[in-house]
Amino acid sequence: MVTCDVARRSRLTRRRFLTAAAGTAAAFAVVPRHVLGGKGEKPPSDTLVLGAVGLGPMGTDNVTAAGSERIAALCDVDPQGAAVPFQHHPEAARYTDYRRMLEKEKGLDAVIVATPDHTHAVITAAAMRAGKHVYTQMPLAHDVWEVRELMRLARETKVATQMGNERYSGPTVREAVEWLRDGCIGAVREVRCWTSRPDWPQGMTKRPGKTAPHDGLDWDLWLGPAPERPFHTAYHPYTWRGWRAFGTGALGATGCHTLDGAYWALDLAEAKTVTVEPDAEGLSAEAWPTASTVRYRFGPRGDLPPVTLTWQDGGRRPPRPEEMPETREFMGSAGTIFVGEKGMLTYGGITAGTHPGQAGPRFIPESLGWSYQKPKPSIPRVKGKGRWVESSRHVQEWIGACKGGRPACARFEVTGPLAELVLLGNAALAAGEPIAYDMQAMKVTGSPKGDALLRRPYRKGWSL
């Protein structure tokens, strides 16, 4: 029996895919642009023509990270919220409706999608069908079925893709993966992950009333495929994240960052089945919980033993390891602990004063690291620059893939199953009961409620 349809490669191949990709020929074709630039200038033929949909803080960050590429079109249903990137790129055509942008801007090579979660899939699918390379923010989609459809379209259209889990391009997770695969703590049978999020409202039990949308906001288009409801400032901007109709909660917003190391190092995409056990506080029919624990149980993957991965948010955190010195800070805003036969390895928000993506891997007890000989780097490092170096690395690597370079590390083929696991956790939370999941068949067994939550109904007039 094989696993989900994008994970057919052997463990050896998966472990080596980035190294091997570094020496392969270009995997993606781009439309040639033959006009050459003047002396000392970047030729137009080497410049990507970009569009962007969704220009809140994350979309603006991604557009900025695109650097010297040509930003030809910007699209947002709320022009007021997009004022900053509109001002910074006065030459770019402006749109409210992404469908009109794709229809009019035939010369676009690629599109960045950074809208609220409930519209990720429909916009990304439309861009791929139009032959555009796509960079879509995590968790890629709103439900499991949408993730599978985007993976299928990526295979069919053969465009360059990248999910926006920027830490995947960072050195910390790559170093941790190399160490774990080198056996630095022996066989890993347990992983503990946590985040302090949500830092937006969750746990609401009823919908708010109605307020008038501000000038310029196209509320119907903002809703997209989600069920119709009147506008309220409780939804837009930013606070849509806690509402089940629009966002994917703390797990959806952070899981693709925090679970990425375990997913990569322990070959979780190779699992045939996974059981998911939810424990939520403050969950309602309208909103994601104020705090939750989601426990994933994976069977053997090749020669790797079964492993239990525990996710916690909303103030819930794993206990402090007894072996950790009192002088070392433990609880950061987010983190991961791998529990192996020889000891533990941590990374993330463990060290005081660091960003979750900057705190490198460390041993518990620390004496494990005194004699450990680090393996030579086997996963290519991605260069970045600027204030938001993680976003710069991730976007620039995707741009290189769009131009025919090495395939992007977080392309849908690779990280789609990670997004699927994150959204599967949300399905278990919403079902309120443990679920067993067949990764090949994309089906929940033993929980009709959980199975129904893998795919949401779309509002009339919308489809993927």
ZIBEL-V110568 format. One record per residue. SS is DSSP state (@ for helix, = for strand, . for the rest). PHI is phi as a letter, one per 30 degrees, with the letter a starting at -180 (NA if undefined). Layout:
# ZIBEL-V110568
{{SS & PHI} {SS & PHI}}
This chain:
# ZIBEL-V110568
{{. & NA} {. & c} {. & d} {. & e} {. & d} {. & c} {. & b} {. & d} {. & d} {. & d} {@ & e} {@ & d} {@ & d} {@ & d} {@ & d} {@ & c} {@ & d} {@ & d} {@ & d} {@ & d} {@ & d} {. & d} {. & c} {. & d} {. & d} {. & e} {. & c} {. & b} {. & c} {. & b} {. & d} {. & d} {. & b} {. & c} {. & d} {. & c} {. & d} {. & d} {. & d} {. & i} {. & c} {. & d} {. & d} {@ & e} {@ & d} {@ & c} {. & c} {. & d} {= & c} {= & c} {= & b} {= & b} {= & b} {. & j} {. & b} {. & d} {@ & e} {@ & d} {@ & d} {@ & d} {@ & d} {@ & d} {@ & d} {@ & d} {@ & d} {. & d} {. & i} {. & d} {. & d} {= & d} {= & d} {= & c} {= & a} {= & b} {= & b} {. & a} {. & d} {. & b} {. & e} {. & d} {. & d} {. & c} {@ & e} {@ & d} {@ & d} {@ & d} {@ & d} {@ & d} {. & b} {. & d} {. & d} {. & d} {= & d} {= & c} {= & b} {. & c} {. & c} {@ & d} {@ & d} {@ & d} {@ & d} {@ & d} {@ & d} {@ & d} {. & c} {. & d} {. & d} {. & d} {. & d} {= & a} {= & b} {= & c} {= & c} {. & b} {. & d} {. & e} {@ & e} {@ & d} {@ & c} {@ & e} {@ & d} {@ & d} {@ & d} {@ & d} {@ & d} {@ & d} {@ & d} {@ & d} {@ & d} {. & d} {. & i} {. & c} {= & d} {= & b} {= & b} {= & b} {. & d} {. & d} {. & c} {. & i} {. & a} {. & c} {. & b} {@ & d} {@ & e} {@ & d} {@ & e} {@ & d} {@ & d} {@ & d} {@ & d} {@ & d} {@ & d} {@ & d} {@ & d} {@ & d} {@ & d} {. & i} {. & d} {. & d} {= & b} {= & a} {= & d} {. & d} {. & c} {@ & e} {@ & d} {@ & d} {@ & c} {. & d} {@ & d} {@ & d} {@ & d} {@ & d} {@ & d} {@ & d} {@ & d} {@ & d} {@ & d} {@ & d} {@ & d} {. & d} {. & i} {. & d} {. & b} {. & i} {. & d} {= & c} {= & c} {= & b} {= & b} {= & b} {= & b} {= & a} {= & b} {. & d} {. & d} {. & d} {. & c} {. & b} {. & d} {. & b} {. & i} {. & d} {. & c} {. & b} {. & d} {. & d} {. & d} {. & b} {. & b} {. & d} {. & d} {. & d} {. & e} {. & j} {. & d} {. & c} {@ & d} {@ & d} {@ & d} {@ & d} {@ & d} {. & h} {. & d} {. & d} {. & e} {. & d} {. & a} {. & d} {. & d} {. & a} {. & d} {. & d} {. & c} {. & b} {. & c} {. & i} {@ & d} {@ & d} {@ & e} {@ & d} {= & d} {. & d} {. & d} {. & c} {. & c} {. & b} {@ & i} {@ & d} {@ & d} {@ & d} {@ & d} {@ & b} {@ & e} {@ & d} {@ & d} {@ & d} {. & c} {@ & d} {@ & d} {@ & d} {@ & e} {@ & d} {@ & d} {. & c} {. & h} {@ & d} {@ & d} {@ & d} {. & d} {. & d} {= & b} {= & b} {= & c} {= & b} {= & c} {= & c} {= & b} {= & c} {= & b} {. & i} {. & d} {. & b} {. & d} {. & c} {= & b} {. & d} {. & d} {. & d} {= & a} {= & a} {= & b} {= & b} {= & c} {= & c} {= & b} {= & c} {. & d} {. & d} {= & b} {. & i} {. & c} {= & d} {. & d} {. & e} {= & b} {= & c} {= & c} {= & c} {= & c} {= & b} {= & b} {. & i} {. & j} {. & d} {. & b} {. & d} {. & d} {. & d} {. & d} {. & d} {. & d} {. & d} {. & d} {. & d} {. & d} {. & c} {. & d} {. & c} {. & d} {. & c} {. & d} {= & a} {= & a} {= & b} {= & b} {= & c} {= & c} {= & c} {. & d} {. & c} {. & l} {= & b} {= & b} {= & b} {= & a} {= & j} {. & d} {. & c} {. & c} {. & e} {. & i} {. & c} {. & d} {. & e} {. & d} {. & c} {. & d} {. & d} {. & d} {= & b} {= & c} {= & b} {. & d} {@ & d} {@ & d} {@ & d} {@ & d} {. & d} {. & c} {. & d} {. & c} {. & d} {. & d} {. & d} {. & e} {. & c} {. & c} {. & e} {. & d} {. & c} {. & d} {. & b} {. & a} {. & j} {. & d} {. & c} {@ & d} {@ & d} {@ & d} {@ & d} {@ & e} {@ & d} {@ & d} {@ & d} {@ & d} {@ & d} {@ & d} {@ & d} {@ & d} {@ & e} {. & d} {. & j} {. & d} {. & e} {. & e} {. & d} {. & d} {. & c} {. & e} {@ & e} {@ & e} {@ & d} {@ & c} {@ & e} {@ & d} {@ & d} {@ & d} {@ & d} {@ & d} {@ & d} {@ & d} {@ & d} {@ & e} {@ & d} {@ & d} {@ & d} {@ & e} {@ & d} {@ & d} {. & i} {. & a} {. & d} {= & b} {= & c} {= & b} {= & c} {. & d} {. & d} {. & d} {. & h} {= & b} {= & d} {= & c} {. & i} {. & b} {@ & e} {@ & d} {@ & d} {@ & d} {@ & d} {. & d} {. & d} {. & b} {. & c} {. & d} {. & c} {. & d} {. & e} {. & j} {. & b} {. & a} {. & c}}
